[in-house]
Amino acid sequence: MIDHTIRCEVLEVRTGSGVCPGLAKTRQGETYTFGARTPAAPGICVSAFNALQPMALAMRLTDKMSWEKQETFDVTCPHGFVTYRISRLP
């Protein structure tokens, strides 16, 4: 079974303080690794994880598909404050 590890990086937090106003208090530069388990501390916002999970799962369980023109995908959280970048780790 294919199981690529996915790197998830917080690219941008669109607030004056650089910290998401949500409960998770996400900060620019945080990184997470998605594999067979969800990330541990500092942990990712559950709303953001729900938005990222479909593409991250597809990237984890398949090799690069013909429609993938880039190596990374950017996803904005449902609240619009944070942009995440996901990519496969070698």
Secondary structure as UniProt FT lines:
FT   STRAND          6..13
FT   TURN            23..24
FT   TURN            28..29
FT   STRAND          31..34
FT   TURN            41..42
FT   HELIX           46..61
FT   TURN            66..67
FT   STRAND          72..76
FT   TURN            78..79
FT   STRAND          82..88
//
